[in-house]
Amino acid sequence: MTEKTTGASYAAAGVDIEAGDRAVELMKEWVKKTQRPEVLGGLGGFAGLFDASALKRYERPLLASATDGVGTKVDIARQLGVYDTIGHDLVAMVMDDIVVCGAEPLFMTDYICVGKVHPERVAAIVKGIAEGCVLAGCALVGGETAEHPGLLGPDDFDVAGAGTGVVEHDRLLGADRIRTGDAVVAMASSGLHSNGYSLVRHVLFDRAGMSLEQEIEEFGRTLGEELLEPTKIYSLDCLALTRTAEVHAFSHITGGGLAANLARVIPDHLHATVDRSTWAPGAVFDLVGKAGQVEQLELEKTLNMGVGMMAVLPAGSVDVALTALADRGVDAWVAGEIVDRGDHTEGSTLTGSYAS
């Protein structure tokens, strides 16, 4: 008797289409919360639709676009089994880049790659992205969930996203607006944000042998809870600031650290000096430095050191700006100033010692 053979199938290869469909159904309620009036259609189409006629109110609209991910911070979420905060990090990484030029965030799409679709986990990730979009004032118009068995483990995942915003041409912010004597205003970060986690994980886990469940007295919570603290989303705060005070430029402090990111918006003939003594970095930065014997300069070129966003504005606008940010619950302070380039070879330097 001939033995009956079974043909190959997508499911046998590790891809569960039904689980993917259930994930879409679970995420729909969260995506709906991000809708703006310009969005057409619902979740599930091949493309997200945004009514561009809304841009007619602009004289010369410039579209701003950015794409990013969250990096190895996703491994902290995976180990803790907490999936509904990592989306905040994704939105912050994308939309806070867009707002730097003064653009209003319009819409975003996401890409979630998993080893195996667990519908509730995917929905939790999208929930976090949707909540982040609400905080950034943008719509989540679509995305993709891809199942990659064999390339990723059953519990492994990664997230990325792309966003679009718009700014009026004559309101575009950047280096050409900055002048000698401008003030540099720092806005506090919520912690590590989403950069430098390869260093952080190596230092705290591989070298210091710490665990995510370990209670850290300086944090008042576990190490895992501190490391998973979502990135602060500054988009609406920055836009509100531009409506209240004259702003020349913003700088989103991400990979590369404070000095390098601030230098990206400083013109060649000017220089930004930032005084470390104007703030004290949070306890997590001190922990990483001490646990790994990481030199200060190495920390500063990897981590944000307690500053997530910076604004460059006329000195005469400082009081109004600080009041406006305080009213929105943003901890901000004058951290430096703009001077002539002189003998400086870099666009920005940090001086002094951190406050204790």
MARSE-758229 format. One line per field, with one value per residue (C-alpha): residue number from 1; residue in one letter; chain; z, x, y. Coordinates in pm, 1 decimal, decimal comma. Last residue first. Layout:
k c(NUM:...)
r c(A:...)
c c(A:...)
Z c(Z:...)
X c(X:...)
Y c(Y:...)
This chain:
k c(356:355:354:353:352:351:350:349:348:347:346:345:344:343:342:341:340:339:338:337:336:335:334:333:332:331:330:329:328:327:326:325:324:323:322:321:320:319:318:317:316:315:314:313:312:311:310:309:308:307:306:305:304:303:302:301:300:299:298:297:296:295:294:293:292:291:290:289:288:287:286:285:284:283:282:281:280:279:278:277:276:275:274:273:272:271:270:269:268:267:266:265:264:263:262:261:260:259:258:257:256:255:254:253:252:251:250:249:248:247:246:245:244:243:242:241:240:239:238:237:236:235:234:233:232:231:230:229:228:227:226:225:224:223:222:221:220:219:218:217:216:215:214:213:212:211:210:209:208:207:206:205:204:203:202:201:200:199:198:197:196:195:194:193:192:191:190:189:188:187:186:185:184:183:182:181:180:179:178:177:176:175:174:173:172:171:170:169:168:167:166:165:164:163:162:161:160:159:158:157:156:155:154:153:152:151:150:149:148:147:146:145:144:143:142:141:140:139:138:137:136:135:134:133:132:131:130:129:128:127:126:125:124:123:122:121:120:119:118:117:116:115:114:113:112:111:110:109:108:107:106:105:104:103:102:101:100:99:98:97:96:95:94:93:92:91:90:89:88:87:86:85:84:83:82:81:80:79:78:77:76:75:74:73:72:71:70:69:68:67:66:65:64:63:62:61:60:59:58:57:56:55:54:53:52:51:50:49:48:47:46:45:44:43:42:41:40:39:38:37:36:35:34:33:32:31:30:29:28:27:26:25:24:23:22:21:20:19:18:17:16:15:14:13:12:11:10:9:8:7:6:5:4:3:2:1)
r c(S:A:Y:S:G:T:L:T:S:G:E:T:H:D:G:R:D:V:I:E:G:A:V:W:A:D:V:G:R:D:A:L:A:T:L:A:V:D:V:S:G:A:P:L:V:A:M:M:G:V:G:M:N:L:T:K:E:L:E:L:Q:E:V:Q:G:A:K:G:V:L:D:F:V:A:G:P:A:W:T:S:R:D:V:T:A:H:L:H:D:P:I:V:R:A:L:N:A:A:L:G:G:G:T:I:H:S:F:A:H:V:E:A:T:R:T:L:A:L:C:D:L:S:Y:I:K:T:P:E:L:L:E:E:G:L:T:R:G:F:E:E:I:E:Q:E:L:S:M:G:A:R:D:F:L:V:H:R:V:L:S:Y:G:N:S:H:L:G:S:S:A:M:A:V:V:A:D:G:T:R:I:R:D:A:G:L:L:R:D:H:E:V:V:G:T:G:A:G:A:V:D:F:D:D:P:G:L:L:G:P:H:E:A:T:E:G:G:V:L:A:C:G:A:L:V:C:G:E:A:I:G:K:V:I:A:A:V:R:E:P:H:V:K:G:V:C:I:Y:D:T:M:F:L:P:E:A:G:C:V:V:I:D:D:M:V:M:A:V:L:D:H:G:I:T:D:Y:V:G:L:Q:R:A:I:D:V:K:T:G:V:G:D:T:A:S:A:L:L:P:R:E:Y:R:K:L:A:S:A:D:F:L:G:A:F:G:G:L:G:G:L:V:E:P:R:Q:T:K:K:V:W:E:K:M:L:E:V:A:R:D:G:A:E:I:D:V:G:A:A:A:Y:S:A:G:T:T:K:E:T:M)
c c(A:A:A:A:A:A:A:A:A:A:A:A:A:A:A:A:A:A:A:A:A:A:A:A:A:A:A:A:A:A:A:A:A:A:A:A:A:A:A:A:A:A:A:A:A:A:A:A:A:A:A:A:A:A:A:A:A:A:A:A:A:A:A:A:A:A:A:A:A:A:A:A:A:A:A:A:A:A:A:A:A:A:A:A:A:A:A:A:A:A:A:A:A:A:A:A:A:A:A:A:A:A:A:A:A:A:A:A:A:A:A:A:A:A:A:A:A:A:A:A:A:A:A:A:A:A:A:A:A:A:A:A:A:A:A:A:A:A:A:A:A:A:A:A:A:A:A:A:A:A:A:A:A:A:A:A:A:A:A:A:A:A:A:A:A:A:A:A:A:A:A:A:A:A:A:A:A:A:A:A:A:A:A:A:A:A:A:A:A:A:A:A:A:A:A:A:A:A:A:A:A:A:A:A:A:A:A:A:A:A:A:A:A:A:A:A:A:A:A:A:A:A:A:A:A:A:A:A:A:A:A:A:A:A:A:A:A:A:A:A:A:A:A:A:A:A:A:A:A:A:A:A:A:A:A:A:A:A:A:A:A:A:A:A:A:A:A:A:A:A:A:A:A:A:A:A:A:A:A:A:A:A:A:A:A:A:A:A:A:A:A:A:A:A:A:A:A:A:A:A:A:A:A:A:A:A:A:A:A:A:A:A:A:A:A:A:A:A:A:A:A:A:A:A:A:A:A:A:A:A:A:A:A:A:A:A:A:A:A:A:A:A:A:A:A:A:A:A:A:A:A:A:A:A:A:A)
Z c(4199,8:3919,3:3619,3:3560,6:3334,8:2957,8:2682,8:2323,9:2003,8:1636,8:1646,5:1543,9:1793,2:1732,0:1680,7:1612,4:1732,6:2028,9:2088,6:2448,6:2712,4:2942,3:3002,1:3171,4:3100,2:3288,4:3064,9:3241,2:2971,1:3181,1:3246,8:2872,0:2824,9:3123,9:2997,6:2651,6:2774,2:2993,2:2716,5:2434,8:2484,6:2462,9:2110,9:2058,9:2029,7:2160,0:2296,2:2327,5:2533,3:2799,3:3092,0:2985,9:2629,0:2596,9:2356,1:2300,0:2657,3:2807,3:2614,2:2725,5:3086,8:3079,0:3126,3:3432,3:3336,8:3659,1:3739,2:3412,2:3373,6:3730,1:3694,8:3383,2:3561,4:3853,3:3642,8:3497,7:3715,7:3546,2:3481,1:3578,2:3241,8:3064,5:2691,1:2443,1:2093,4:1813,2:1510,0:1166,0:1037,8:1129,2:1432,9:1370,7:1354,8:1640,1:1883,3:1786,8:1836,6:2170,7:2322,0:2237,4:1924,4:1912,8:2027,2:2142,7:1916,7:1828,6:1779,9:1593,2:1575,9:1811,8:1868,5:2149,5:2196,8:1869,4:1835,7:2195,0:2122,1:1833,9:2060,7:2330,7:2069,5:1940,6:2269,1:2310,9:2614,5:2559,0:2756,8:3083,0:2995,8:3149,3:3473,6:3502,8:3433,3:3699,9:3954,1:4131,4:4361,4:4110,6:4360,5:4564,1:4269,0:4301,2:4083,0:3858,0:3540,6:3666,7:3727,2:3632,5:3627,6:3305,7:3090,4:3241,9:3334,9:3100,6:2795,1:2827,7:2862,3:2571,2:2336,3:2488,1:2372,8:2246,8:2313,3:2598,6:2868,5:3119,1:3087,4:2920,0:3042,2:2799,6:2742,6:2630,6:2429,8:2422,2:2116,5:2154,7:1807,0:1567,4:1457,2:1174,4:903,8:1125,8:1131,0:1154,3:856,5:915,0:569,3:403,6:600,4:775,1:718,1:877,1:764,3:958,9:921,7:1163,5:1300,5:1539,3:1621,8:1758,5:1925,4:2116,9:1862,1:1767,0:1461,7:1125,2:1132,4:1150,6:1007,3:1063,8:928,2:1070,6:844,1:893,7:851,4:901,3:1255,6:1285,7:1437,5:1742,2:1904,4:2224,8:2016,1:1803,3:2117,9:2231,2:1889,6:1903,2:2250,9:2140,0:1834,8:2064,4:2273,3:1958,9:1853,2:2195,7:2195,3:1848,5:1921,0:1572,9:1569,0:1492,6:1478,2:1259,1:1328,1:1071,2:1147,1:953,2:1063,9:997,0:1022,0:1257,0:1243,9:1111,8:1294,6:1160,9:1482,8:1468,3:1228,6:1449,1:1743,0:1523,3:1443,3:1764,1:1977,1:1784,4:1829,0:2198,7:2263,9:2079,8:2331,2:2603,2:2541,1:2508,8:2861,4:2879,0:3087,7:2864,7:2546,8:2662,7:2751,6:2412,2:2240,6:2387,6:2128,2:1870,9:1880,8:1510,3:1273,1:972,4:896,9:653,9:633,7:371,2:287,5:231,1:34,1:105,4:341,6:379,1:84,0:296,2:400,6:33,5:105,3:236,3:394,7:281,2:425,5:173,8:109,6:316,6:655,4:889,5:793,2:515,1:482,4:725,9:704,6:1005,9:1229,2:1358,5:1645,4:1856,8:1561,8:1570,4:1922,1:1835,7:1526,7:1711,8:1816,1:1468,9:1309,8:1560,9:1477,8:1109,1:1190,6:1401,1:1107,3:873,6:1089,0:929,2:1055,3:744,3:837,0:832,9:485,5:363,8:232,7:89,8:298,6:169,9:164,1:201,6:-93,6:0,0)
X c(2496,6:2523,3:2718,5:3067,7:3182,1:3157,0:2976,5:3065,0:2872,7:2942,9:3286,1:3621,5:3605,1:3868,2:3614,1:3269,2:3086,9:2858,6:2522,6:2417,1:2374,2:2151,4:1854,1:1593,4:1304,4:1080,2:775,6:439,7:257,9:245,8:617,4:680,7:494,7:667,4:1009,7:933,8:802,3:1107,6:1348,4:1211,1:1449,2:1748,2:1642,1:1573,7:1748,7:1539,1:1668,0:1501,4:1561,8:1804,5:1884,5:2227,2:2104,4:2318,9:2593,5:2826,0:2781,6:2844,4:3169,7:3273,7:3201,7:3412,6:3227,9:3338,9:3065,2:2867,5:2972,5:2865,7:2548,4:2443,3:2518,2:2302,4:2019,6:2033,6:1915,0:2150,0:2193,6:2131,3:2272,0:2625,2:2668,6:2691,9:2622,1:2820,7:2676,7:2902,6:2853,2:3013,9:2923,1:2554,4:2425,9:2140,1:2346,2:2567,4:2279,3:2280,7:2655,3:2661,1:2366,1:2436,0:2514,5:2181,9:1898,0:1873,4:1613,6:1737,3:1504,2:1566,5:1493,4:1198,9:1004,1:759,5:400,1:305,8:649,6:620,8:290,2:455,5:738,8:500,8:288,3:589,7:771,8:704,3:893,9:1052,3:880,1:1029,6:1136,8:1482,7:1339,3:1079,6:1344,5:1576,7:1299,6:1141,6:1230,0:1497,6:1773,8:1679,2:1714,8:1504,6:1637,8:1375,2:1562,5:1872,7:2227,7:2540,8:2760,5:2947,7:2697,4:2376,7:2433,2:2718,3:2620,9:2254,0:2336,2:2582,2:2334,9:2064,1:2230,2:1918,1:1547,7:1466,1:1732,5:1519,4:1210,5:1417,9:1429,0:1396,0:1704,3:1694,0:1986,6:1986,6:2063,9:2349,3:2491,2:2209,1:2021,7:1769,1:1983,5:2041,8:1682,7:1312,9:1076,1:813,1:851,2:800,5:487,4:538,1:394,6:441,8:497,8:589,7:767,0:781,4:988,4:927,7:1114,4:1004,5:1128,6:895,7:881,0:1249,8:1329,8:1470,9:1318,5:967,5:933,7:579,7:521,3:275,3:232,0:106,9:-174,9:-309,9:-190,6:-295,2:-85,7:-119,1:204,3:31,8:-241,7:24,8:189,5:-138,3:-169,2:185,8:123,0:-199,0:-12,5:231,8:-56,4:-233,9:81,7:102,1:-264,9:-239,0:71,2:217,7:541,5:892,5:769,9:818,6:606,1:608,5:429,2:267,4:237,2:28,6:20,1:293,6:313,4:649,9:872,3:1196,7:1248,4:885,9:978,6:1250,8:1010,0:765,0:987,5:1174,3:878,9:636,7:861,9:920,5:548,4:506,2:738,5:481,1:215,4:441,8:542,5:655,3:954,4:1204,3:1032,6:1009,3:1379,1:1456,2:1264,3:1517,2:1753,6:1657,5:1339,1:1294,0:1317,0:1167,6:1125,0:934,9:867,8:628,4:672,4:358,0:388,8:94,6:-67,8:-446,7:-455,9:-286,6:-620,6:-668,8:-413,0:-684,5:-487,8:-534,9:-359,3:-270,4:-362,0:-675,4:-720,1:-765,3:-1025,5:-1107,8:-1012,5:-796,4:-820,4:-1053,2:-780,3:-793,4:-570,7:-843,6:-943,4:-599,7:-671,8:-1007,8:-861,8:-579,1:-773,8:-917,4:-574,2:-428,8:-709,2:-619,1:-255,5:-352,5:-555,9:-259,1:-31,0:313,6:538,3:621,4:344,7:102,3:217,0:156,8:356,4:175,4:92,9:197,6:-17,0:178,1:132,2:0,0)
Y c(6684,6:6935,3:6812,9:6951,9:7231,6:7254,6:7061,1:7144,1:7217,6:7281,8:7125,0:7275,1:7559,8:7827,4:8104,2:7961,0:8273,0:8212,4:8043,0:7985,1:7719,1:7515,0:7744,3:7524,2:7292,0:7045,8:7001,8:7000,3:7195,1:7511,0:7460,9:7463,1:7791,1:7950,6:7843,8:7981,4:8315,5:8363,2:8259,0:8471,8:8765,6:8533,8:8445,7:8073,9:7739,9:7451,3:7123,1:6782,5:6469,2:6590,5:6360,3:6235,1:6165,0:5851,4:5742,9:6040,0:6155,6:5813,4:5781,7:6129,4:6038,1:5723,2:5395,8:5202,9:4958,8:4962,2:5319,2:5479,5:5276,6:5354,5:5725,3:5741,6:5560,6:5804,7:6096,5:6358,2:6669,2:7003,1:7350,3:7244,7:7071,6:7408,0:7381,6:7589,2:7611,8:7736,4:7957,6:8001,1:7654,5:7681,0:7485,0:7238,6:6917,2:7041,7:6980,7:6614,4:6576,9:6759,8:6574,0:6211,7:6015,9:5835,6:6062,1:6423,4:6586,1:6935,4:7229,5:7553,4:7927,3:7959,5:8281,3:8219,5:8108,4:7937,3:7779,3:7653,7:7483,2:7297,9:7187,5:7064,0:6885,2:6691,3:6626,6:6253,0:6124,2:5784,8:5512,6:5378,0:5021,2:5057,2:5191,2:4916,9:4654,1:4791,1:4761,5:5056,7:5346,8:5438,5:5516,8:5208,2:4971,1:4655,8:4373,6:4213,4:4311,3:4136,5:4261,0:4066,9:4378,7:4295,7:4107,3:4245,5:4607,9:4698,2:4496,0:4589,8:4959,4:4957,8:4788,0:5005,8:5327,0:5494,6:5456,3:5699,8:5662,1:5848,6:6066,3:6335,7:6692,6:6982,0:7197,6:7561,0:7698,6:8077,7:8287,3:8535,1:8480,2:8393,3:8080,5:8112,6:7948,6:7645,5:7526,8:7596,4:7616,7:7883,6:8042,7:7706,8:7616,3:7284,3:6937,9:6597,6:6240,0:5929,7:5599,1:5310,7:5026,1:4739,2:4419,2:4085,1:3768,8:3534,8:3250,1:3300,9:3509,4:3401,2:3051,7:3187,4:3538,1:3666,4:4015,4:4268,0:4567,4:4918,7:5161,7:5512,5:5584,1:5947,1:6223,9:6449,6:6330,1:6213,0:6049,4:5882,0:5747,3:5592,3:5429,6:5295,4:5155,5:4987,0:4854,4:4673,7:4540,4:4416,7:4231,6:4071,1:3972,1:3819,9:3608,4:3595,4:3395,9:3514,8:3872,6:4180,1:4486,9:4766,0:5091,9:5374,6:5736,4:6043,4:6420,4:6546,1:6928,0:7042,0:7288,5:7143,9:6947,0:6826,7:6545,9:6399,6:6405,5:6216,5:5921,1:5838,1:5945,3:5724,9:5422,3:5483,1:5512,8:5183,4:5013,0:5077,0:4809,6:4504,3:4407,9:4043,1:4147,9:3968,7:4085,4:4446,7:4447,6:4293,0:4573,7:4818,3:4671,9:4930,8:5135,0:5198,6:5491,2:5667,8:6036,4:6257,5:6629,8:6763,7:7130,7:7334,7:7659,3:7888,2:7640,6:7627,5:7392,6:7126,0:6976,3:6889,4:6615,5:6381,9:6095,1:5736,7:5432,4:5165,2:4800,7:4828,7:4665,5:4959,5:5213,2:5453,0:5817,9:6016,1:6396,6:6417,8:6269,3:5914,0:5803,8:5639,6:5419,1:5254,8:5132,9:4977,2:4809,2:4633,9:4324,1:4266,9:4293,7:4046,6:3803,0:3819,9:3750,8:3450,9:3320,8:3364,2:3149,2:3129,4:2848,8:2650,4:2405,6:2698,2:2803,5:2450,4:2151,9:1857,4:1550,9:1210,2:900,1:577,8:340,4:0,0)
